[in-house]
Amino acid sequence: MKSAYQIIRRPVITEKGLGIKENQNTLVFQVAPKATKTEIKEAVQTIFKVKVSSVRTANYPGKERRRGKFAGYRADWKKAYVKLRSGEKMPEYAQNL
């Protein structure tokens, strides 16, 4: 079994991600591509000590990138939207932006 830190890679700190965090009580993370919703839920609960209401995931294919005549692809990645239960304290991971 993977550890919680292998499942949750990093928070998505963008304008949209921070807006969802403030308005909808939802956290946004980049997660391991093979992680399931239950693994993501358990990982967030153990890392942040909060109760999770639901998890939504989205897969993103890697974009093509070029450097002159050389072409390659970025890695595929997976994003998870983790909604916390009402009354849970929102963890702060994006301060001083």
N, CA, C and O atoms as a MOPAC input file, in Angstrom:
PM7 MOZYME 1SCF
protein

 N      0.84000 1    -1.18700 1     0.00000 1
 C      0.00000 1     0.00000 1     0.00000 1
 C      0.88300 1     1.24700 1     0.00000 1
 O      1.88000 1     1.31100 1     0.71900 1
 N      0.51400 1     2.22000 1    -0.79800 1
 C      1.27000 1     3.46300 1    -0.88200 1
 C      1.00100 1     4.32900 1     0.33700 1
 O     -0.06000 1     4.24700 1     0.95500 1
 N      1.98600 1     5.16500 1     0.67200 1
 C      1.77900 1     6.10200 1     1.77000 1
 C      0.92200 1     7.26500 1     1.27500 1
 O      0.73300 1     7.44500 1     0.07200 1
 N      0.41300 1     8.04000 1     2.21000 1
 C     -0.44600 1     9.16900 1     1.86000 1
 C      0.30700 1    10.19900 1     1.03700 1
 O     -0.28200 1    10.85500 1     0.17800 1
 N      1.60900 1    10.35000 1     1.28900 1
 C      2.39800 1    11.34200 1     0.56700 1
 C      2.78300 1    10.87800 1    -0.83900 1
 O      3.18600 1    11.69800 1    -1.66400 1
 N      2.66800 1     9.59400 1    -1.12000 1
 C      2.86100 1     9.11500 1    -2.48900 1
 C      1.59200 1     9.29200 1    -3.31400 1
 O      1.65900 1     9.42700 1    -4.53600 1
 N      0.44000 1     9.29400 1    -2.65700 1
 C     -0.83800 1     9.46900 1    -3.35200 1
 C     -1.08100 1    10.94900 1    -3.64600 1
 O     -1.39600 1    11.31400 1    -4.77900 1
 N     -0.93600 1    11.80400 1    -2.62800 1
 C     -1.11500 1    13.25100 1    -2.80200 1
 C      0.24200 1    13.83400 1    -3.19400 1
 O      1.17200 1    13.84700 1    -2.38800 1
 N      0.35300 1    14.31500 1    -4.43000 1
 C      1.64200 1    14.82900 1    -4.89600 1
 C      1.85900 1    16.27500 1    -4.46000 1
 O      2.85900 1    16.58900 1    -3.81500 1
 N      0.91200 1    17.16300 1    -4.81600 1
 C      1.05100 1    18.58300 1    -4.46400 1
 C     -0.31000 1    19.25800 1    -4.59600 1
 O     -1.16400 1    18.78700 1    -5.34600 1
 N     -0.51800 1    20.36000 1    -3.87000 1
 C     -1.76200 1    21.11500 1    -4.07100 1
 C     -1.68900 1    21.90600 1    -5.37200 1
 O     -0.61100 1    22.31500 1    -5.80300 1
 N     -2.83400 1    22.11300 1    -5.98300 1
 C     -2.91200 1    22.92900 1    -7.19700 1
 C     -3.19300 1    24.35700 1    -6.74600 1
 O     -4.31200 1    24.68300 1    -6.34800 1
 N     -2.17500 1    25.20000 1    -6.81100 1
 C     -2.29900 1    26.57700 1    -6.34200 1
 C     -2.41300 1    27.48100 1    -7.56600 1
 O     -1.42000 1    28.01200 1    -8.06300 1
 N     -3.64200 1    27.64100 1    -8.03500 1
 C     -3.95400 1    28.53100 1    -9.14200 1
 C     -5.10500 1    29.42200 1    -8.69600 1
 O     -5.67700 1    29.22000 1    -7.62500 1
 N     -5.43700 1    30.39500 1    -9.50800 1
 C     -6.54200 1    31.28600 1    -9.16100 1
 C     -7.84700 1    30.50100 1    -9.05400 1
 O     -8.64100 1    30.73500 1    -8.14300 1
 N     -8.06800 1    29.58000 1    -9.97400 1
 C     -9.28000 1    28.77000 1    -9.94400 1
 C     -9.28000 1    27.84100 1    -8.72600 1
 O    -10.30100 1    27.69200 1    -8.05500 1
 N     -8.13100 1    27.21900 1    -8.44400 1
 C     -8.04700 1    26.30600 1    -7.31200 1
 C     -8.27500 1    27.00000 1    -5.97700 1
 O     -8.94300 1    26.45300 1    -5.09900 1
 N     -7.72400 1    28.20500 1    -5.81600 1
 C     -7.91600 1    28.95500 1    -4.57800 1
 C     -9.34400 1    29.48600 1    -4.46800 1
 O     -9.87800 1    29.59100 1    -3.36400 1
 N     -9.96600 1    29.82200 1    -5.60000 1
 C    -11.36600 1    30.26400 1    -5.58200 1
 C    -12.29700 1    29.15400 1    -5.15200 1
 O    -13.22500 1    29.38600 1    -4.37800 1
 N    -12.06000 1    27.93800 1    -5.64700 1
 C    -12.86800 1    26.77900 1    -5.25300 1
 C    -12.65900 1    26.47900 1    -3.78000 1
 O    -13.59700 1    26.10000 1    -3.07800 1
 N    -11.42800 1    26.64900 1    -3.31100 1
 C    -11.12100 1    26.39400 1    -1.90500 1
 C    -11.90500 1    27.32800 1    -0.99600 1
 O    -12.44800 1    26.89200 1     0.01900 1
 N    -11.97100 1    28.61300 1    -1.34900 1
 C    -12.65300 1    29.58600 1    -0.50800 1
 C    -14.16800 1    29.49000 1    -0.60700 1
 O    -14.85900 1    29.59100 1     0.40700 1
 N    -14.69600 1    29.29600 1    -1.81400 1
 C    -16.14200 1    29.37400 1    -2.01600 1
 C    -16.87500 1    28.05100 1    -1.82000 1
 O    -18.00900 1    28.04600 1    -1.34000 1
 N    -16.25600 1    26.93500 1    -2.17800 1
 C    -16.97400 1    25.66300 1    -2.18100 1
 C    -16.46700 1    24.67000 1    -1.14500 1
 O    -16.90400 1    23.52000 1    -1.13500 1
 N    -15.54400 1    25.09400 1    -0.26200 1
 C    -15.00700 1    24.22100 1     0.79100 1
 C    -14.38200 1    22.96100 1     0.18100 1
 O    -14.56100 1    21.85300 1     0.68800 1
 N    -13.64000 1    23.15700 1    -0.92500 1
 C    -13.05600 1    22.05900 1    -1.67500 1
 C    -11.56200 1    22.29100 1    -1.85800 1
 O    -11.13900 1    23.40400 1    -2.17100 1
 N    -10.75900 1    21.24100 1    -1.66400 1
 C     -9.32300 1    21.28800 1    -1.87900 1
 C     -9.00300 1    20.66800 1    -3.23100 1
 O     -9.69100 1    19.74600 1    -3.67100 1
 N     -7.95900 1    21.16800 1    -3.89600 1
 C     -7.57300 1    20.66300 1    -5.21000 1
 C     -6.12900 1    20.18800 1    -5.13400 1
 O     -5.24300 1    20.93000 1    -4.71000 1
 N     -5.89500 1    18.92200 1    -5.55600 1
 C     -4.56800 1    18.33100 1    -5.48100 1
 C     -4.20000 1    17.66300 1    -6.78900 1
 O     -5.07000 1    17.20000 1    -7.52700 1
 N     -2.89700 1    17.61500 1    -7.07700 1
 C     -2.38900 1    16.72800 1    -8.11000 1
 C     -2.07500 1    15.42200 1    -7.40100 1
 O     -1.37100 1    15.41300 1    -6.39100 1
 N     -2.59300 1    14.32200 1    -7.92400 1
 C     -2.45000 1    13.02200 1    -7.26800 1
 C     -1.77800 1    12.03100 1    -8.20000 1
 O     -1.58900 1    12.30200 1    -9.38600 1
 N     -1.42300 1    10.88600 1    -7.65300 1
 C     -0.82600 1     9.81500 1    -8.45900 1
 C     -1.83900 1     9.34500 1    -9.50200 1
 O     -3.02200 1     9.21100 1    -9.18700 1
 N     -1.40300 1     9.09400 1   -10.72800 1
 C     -2.35800 1     8.72400 1   -11.78700 1
 C     -3.14900 1     7.44700 1   -11.51500 1
 O     -4.27300 1     7.31600 1   -12.00000 1
 N     -2.60200 1     6.51500 1   -10.76600 1
 C     -3.31200 1     5.26200 1   -10.51000 1
 C     -4.06600 1     5.27700 1    -9.18600 1
 O     -4.61200 1     4.24700 1    -8.79000 1
 N     -4.11500 1     6.40800 1    -8.49100 1
 C     -4.79200 1     6.49800 1    -7.19900 1
 C     -6.30600 1     6.45200 1    -7.39400 1
 O     -6.83900 1     7.06200 1    -8.32100 1
 N     -6.99100 1     5.72300 1    -6.51400 1
 C     -8.44600 1     5.64400 1    -6.55800 1
 C     -9.04000 1     6.71200 1    -5.65000 1
 O     -8.33400 1     7.34200 1    -4.86400 1
 N    -10.36000 1     6.90500 1    -5.77400 1
 C    -11.02800 1     7.91700 1    -4.95700 1
 C    -10.95900 1     7.58000 1    -3.46800 1
 O    -10.79900 1     8.47900 1    -2.64300 1
 N    -11.07700 1     6.31700 1    -3.11900 1
 C    -11.00700 1     5.95300 1    -1.70100 1
 C     -9.60200 1     6.14700 1    -1.15000 1
 O     -9.45200 1     6.55700 1     0.00100 1
 N     -8.56700 1     5.86200 1    -1.94200 1
 C     -7.19100 1     6.10500 1    -1.50400 1
 C     -6.94000 1     7.59900 1    -1.29700 1
 O     -6.28600 1     7.99600 1    -0.33200 1
 N     -7.46400 1     8.42600 1    -2.20900 1
 C     -7.30300 1     9.87000 1    -2.08900 1
 C     -8.01600 1    10.37300 1    -0.83900 1
 O     -7.47400 1    11.19800 1    -0.10300 1
 N     -9.22100 1     9.88300 1    -0.59900 1
 C     -9.99400 1    10.28700 1     0.58300 1
 C     -9.24200 1     9.94800 1     1.86400 1
 O     -9.12300 1    10.79500 1     2.74900 1
 N     -8.73400 1     8.72500 1     1.97700 1
 C     -8.00000 1     8.31000 1     3.17600 1
 C     -6.70600 1     9.10200 1     3.34000 1
 O     -6.32900 1     9.43700 1     4.46300 1
 N     -6.01700 1     9.40600 1     2.23500 1
 C     -4.76700 1    10.15500 1     2.31300 1
 C     -5.00400 1    11.57500 1     2.82000 1
 O     -4.24600 1    12.06400 1     3.65700 1
 N     -6.04700 1    12.24200 1     2.32500 1
 C     -6.34600 1    13.60000 1     2.77400 1
 C     -6.75200 1    13.59500 1     4.24300 1
 O     -6.36700 1    14.48800 1     4.99700 1
 N     -7.52100 1    12.60000 1     4.64700 1
 C     -7.94500 1    12.52500 1     6.04600 1
 C     -6.76200 1    12.29700 1     6.97700 1
 O     -6.74600 1    12.84600 1     8.07800 1
 N     -5.77400 1    11.50700 1     6.57500 1
 C     -4.62500 1    11.26700 1     7.44800 1
 C     -3.65500 1    12.44600 1     7.45300 1
 O     -3.09700 1    12.76600 1     8.50200 1
 N     -3.44000 1    13.09400 1     6.31900 1
 C     -2.48700 1    14.20500 1     6.26000 1
 C     -3.02000 1    15.43800 1     6.97400 1
 O     -2.31600 1    16.02900 1     7.79400 1
 N     -4.26100 1    15.83600 1     6.67400 1
 C     -4.81000 1    17.09400 1     7.16800 1
 C     -5.70900 1    16.94700 1     8.38600 1
 O     -6.12800 1    17.95400 1     8.95600 1
 N     -6.01800 1    15.72200 1     8.80200 1
 C     -6.85700 1    15.46400 1     9.98000 1
 C     -8.23000 1    16.13500 1     9.84500 1
 O     -8.69200 1    16.81800 1    10.75800 1
 N     -8.87000 1    15.92800 1     8.69500 1
 C    -10.20100 1    16.45600 1     8.42900 1
 C    -11.08200 1    15.32100 1     7.91000 1
 O    -10.57800 1    14.25700 1     7.54800 1
 N    -12.38500 1    15.54400 1     7.87400 1
 C    -13.32800 1    14.57300 1     7.32900 1
 C    -13.69600 1    14.98700 1     5.90800 1
 O    -13.98600 1    16.15500 1     5.64500 1
 N    -13.68100 1    14.02000 1     5.00000 1
 C    -13.93900 1    14.27800 1     3.57800 1
 C    -15.35400 1    13.85600 1     3.23400 1
 O    -15.80600 1    12.77800 1     3.61900 1
 N    -16.05100 1    14.72200 1     2.49900 1
 C    -17.41300 1    14.42400 1     2.06600 1
 C    -17.42300 1    13.65700 1     0.74700 1
 O    -18.07600 1    12.62000 1     0.63300 1
 N    -16.69100 1    14.17100 1    -0.25600 1
 C    -16.67200 1    13.51300 1    -1.56100 1
 C    -15.37700 1    13.83200 1    -2.28700 1
 O    -14.66600 1    14.77700 1    -1.94700 1
 N    -15.08500 1    13.01000 1    -3.30800 1
 C    -13.88600 1    13.18900 1    -4.13100 1
 C    -14.28800 1    13.08600 1    -5.59800 1
 O    -14.98400 1    12.15300 1    -6.00000 1
 N    -13.84300 1    14.05400 1    -6.38800 1
 C    -14.00900 1    14.00500 1    -7.84100 1
 C    -12.62300 1    14.02300 1    -8.46300 1
 O    -11.73200 1    14.71000 1    -7.96300 1
 N    -12.42800 1    13.28400 1    -9.54000 1
 C    -11.12100 1    13.23100 1   -10.17700 1
 C    -11.24400 1    13.57200 1   -11.66500 1
 O    -12.30500 1    13.42500 1   -12.27200 1
 N    -10.13200 1    14.02800 1   -12.22600 1
 C    -10.06700 1    14.33300 1   -13.65100 1
 C     -8.67600 1    13.96400 1   -14.15100 1
 O     -7.67500 1    14.30200 1   -13.52000 1
 N     -8.61500 1    13.26900 1   -15.29000 1
 C     -7.34600 1    12.89400 1   -15.91500 1
 C     -7.00500 1    13.90000 1   -17.01100 1
 O     -7.86500 1    14.28800 1   -17.80100 1
 N     -5.73700 1    14.31700 1   -17.04900 1
 C     -5.27100 1    15.27300 1   -18.04200 1
 C     -4.15000 1    14.64200 1   -18.86200 1
 O     -3.13300 1    14.23500 1   -18.30000 1
 N     -4.31900 1    14.55600 1   -20.18100 1
 C     -3.22900 1    14.03200 1   -21.01400 1
 C     -2.12300 1    15.06500 1   -21.15300 1
 O     -2.37600 1    16.26800 1   -21.08700 1
 N     -0.89900 1    14.59400 1   -21.34400 1
 C      0.24000 1    15.49400 1   -21.49000 1
 C      0.19600 1    16.22600 1   -22.81900 1
 O     -0.18200 1    15.65600 1   -23.84200 1
 N      0.58400 1    17.48500 1   -22.79700 1
 C      0.60100 1    18.30000 1   -24.00900 1
 C      1.91600 1    18.10500 1   -24.75500 1
 O      2.94000 1    17.76900 1   -24.16100 1
 N      1.86800 1    18.32200 1   -26.06200 1
 C      3.10000 1    18.25100 1   -26.84800 1
 C      3.90300 1    19.52900 1   -26.63000 1
 O      3.35400 1    20.63100 1   -26.66000 1
 N      5.19000 1    19.37400 1   -26.41200 1
 C      6.10400 1    20.50600 1   -26.23700 1
 C      7.24700 1    20.38600 1   -27.22800 1
 O      7.72600 1    19.28600 1   -27.50600 1
 N      7.68400 1    21.52100 1   -27.76200 1
 C      8.74500 1    21.52600 1   -28.77600 1
 C      9.90200 1    22.38600 1   -28.30300 1
 O      9.70600 1    23.39900 1   -27.63100 1
 N     11.09000 1    21.98000 1   -28.65600 1
 C     12.31400 1    22.77100 1   -28.50900 1
 C     13.00200 1    22.72800 1   -29.86300 1
 O     13.78900 1    21.82200 1   -30.13900 1
 N     12.70400 1    23.70900 1   -30.70600 1
 C     13.24600 1    23.70200 1   -32.06100 1
 C     12.66500 1    22.56200 1   -32.86600 1
 O     11.44600 1    22.45600 1   -33.00600 1
 N     13.52300 1    21.70800 1   -33.39800 1
 C     13.03000 1    20.59000 1   -34.20200 1
 C     12.67800 1    19.37400 1   -33.35800 1
 O     12.11200 1    18.41000 1   -33.87400 1
 N     13.00200 1    19.40100 1   -32.07200 1
 C     12.72700 1    18.26000 1   -31.19400 1
 C     11.35100 1    18.40700 1   -30.54800 1
 O     10.99800 1    19.47700 1   -30.05300 1
 N     10.58700 1    17.33000 1   -30.55700 1
 C      9.25200 1    17.35000 1   -29.97700 1
 C      9.13700 1    16.24600 1   -28.94200 1
 O      9.74700 1    15.18400 1   -29.07100 1
 N      8.35200 1    16.51300 1   -27.92300 1
 C      8.10200 1    15.52200 1   -26.89100 1
 C      6.79100 1    15.82900 1   -26.22000 1
 O      6.11500 1    16.79300 1   -26.58000 1
 N      6.42100 1    15.01700 1   -25.24500 1
 C      5.16800 1    15.19800 1   -24.54100 1
 C      5.42300 1    15.35900 1   -23.04900 1
 O      6.31900 1    14.72900 1   -22.48800 1
 N      4.62200 1    16.21400 1   -22.41100 1
 C      4.63600 1    16.29300 1   -20.96600 1
 C      3.97800 1    15.03200 1   -20.42000 1
 O      3.30200 1    14.30600 1   -21.14900 1
 N      4.18200 1    14.78200 1   -19.14000 1
 C      3.60100 1    13.59300 1   -18.52400 1
 C      2.09700 1    13.76900 1   -18.31800 1
 O      1.62600 1    14.87900 1   -18.07000 1
 N      1.34400 1    12.66900 1   -18.42300 1
 C     -0.07400 1    12.68100 1   -18.07200 1
 C     -0.18300 1    12.85900 1   -16.55900 1
 O      0.69500 1    12.42000 1   -15.81700 1
 N     -1.27200 1    13.51000 1   -16.09400 1
 C     -1.44000 1    13.70500 1   -14.67200 1
 C     -2.91100 1    13.67000 1   -14.28800 1
 O     -3.79200 1    13.72500 1   -15.14600 1
 N     -3.16200 1    13.57700 1   -12.99400 1
 C     -4.51300 1    13.43800 1   -12.47800 1
 C     -4.75600 1    14.48400 1   -11.40300 1
 O     -3.90600 1    14.71700 1   -10.54300 1
 N     -5.93100 1    15.11700 1   -11.46100 1
 C     -6.31800 1    16.13400 1   -10.49400 1
 C     -7.48800 1    15.61500 1    -9.66900 1
 O     -8.37800 1    14.94500 1   -10.19300 1
 N     -7.48200 1    15.93200 1    -8.36600 1
 C     -8.56400 1    15.50600 1    -7.48000 1
 C     -9.16000 1    16.72100 1    -6.79300 1
 O     -8.44100 1    17.56100 1    -6.25300 1
 N    -10.48900 1    16.80300 1    -6.81900 1
 C    -11.24100 1    17.82000 1    -6.08500 1
 C    -11.80800 1    17.14100 1    -4.84700 1
 O    -12.65100 1    16.25100 1    -4.95700 1
 N    -11.35000 1    17.55500 1    -3.66500 1
 C    -11.73300 1    16.90300 1    -2.41200 1
 C    -12.62300 1    17.86200 1    -1.63400 1
 O    -12.15200 1    18.89400 1    -1.15600 1
 N    -13.91400 1    17.52700 1    -1.50100 1
 C    -14.87100 1    18.36300 1    -0.77600 1
 C    -14.90000 1    17.92600 1     0.68400 1
 O    -15.07700 1    16.74600 1     0.98600 1
 N    -14.72400 1    18.89200 1     1.58700 1
 C    -14.73800 1    18.61200 1     3.01400 1
 C    -16.16100 1    18.67700 1     3.54600 1
 O    -17.01900 1    19.35400 1     2.97900 1
 N    -16.40000 1    17.96500 1     4.64500 1
 C    -17.70700 1    18.02300 1     5.28900 1
 C    -17.94500 1    19.41500 1     5.84700 1
 O    -17.00100 1    20.14400 1     6.15300 1
 N    -19.22300 1    19.78200 1     5.97700 1
 C    -19.54200 1    21.10400 1     6.52200 1
 C    -19.11000 1    21.16000 1     7.98600 1
 O    -19.29200 1    20.20400 1     8.74000 1
 N    -18.54600 1    22.27700 1     8.36200 1
 C    -18.06600 1    22.45100 1     9.72300 1
 C    -16.60300 1    22.10800 1     9.91300 1
 O    -16.05000 1    22.36700 1    10.98200 1
 N    -15.95100 1    21.52600 1     8.89700 1
 C    -14.53000 1    21.18500 1     9.00300 1
 C    -13.68800 1    22.43400 1     8.76600 1
 O    -14.03200 1    23.28300 1     7.94400 1
 N    -12.59400 1    22.53100 1     9.48900 1
 C    -11.67300 1    23.66300 1     9.34500 1
 C    -10.83300 1    23.45300 1     8.09300 1
 O    -10.27700 1    22.37500 1     7.88000 1
 N    -10.74500 1    24.49100 1     7.26800 1
 C    -10.00000 1    24.42200 1     6.01400 1
 C     -8.50300 1    24.49900 1     6.30200 1
 O     -8.05900 1    25.47600 1     6.90600 1
 N     -7.70300 1    23.50200 1     5.89100 1
 C     -6.25300 1    23.59100 1     6.09700 1
 C     -5.64800 1    24.67800 1     5.21400 1
 O     -6.09800 1    24.90600 1     4.09100 1
 N     -4.63400 1    25.33600 1     5.73100 1
 C     -3.97100 1    26.41800 1     4.99100 1
 C     -2.66500 1    25.90200 1     4.40000 1
 O     -1.71800 1    25.62100 1     5.13500 1
 N     -2.61000 1    25.77700 1     3.08400 1
 C     -1.38600 1    25.38400 1     2.42700 1
 C     -0.90600 1    26.42300 1     1.43200 1
 O      0.17600 1    26.27300 1     0.86400 1
 N     -1.67600 1    27.46600 1     1.20800 1
 C     -1.29700 1    28.50800 1     0.24500 1
 C     -1.37400 1    29.87000 1     0.92900 1
 O     -2.32300 1    30.62600 1     0.72100 1
 N     -0.37700 1    30.17100 1     1.73600 1
 C     -0.36000 1    31.44800 1     2.43500 1
 C      0.67000 1    32.36100 1     1.79500 1
 O      1.62200 1    31.90000 1     1.16600 1
 N      0.46800 1    33.66400 1     1.96400 1
 C      1.40000 1    34.69100 1     1.49800 1
 C      1.59100 1    34.66500 1    -0.01800 1
 O      2.71700 1    34.78000 1    -0.50200 1
 N      0.51300 1    34.51700 1    -0.75900 1
 C      0.63100 1    34.54800 1    -2.22600 1
 C      0.39000 1    35.94500 1    -2.74000 1
 O      0.44500 1    36.17700 1    -3.94800 1

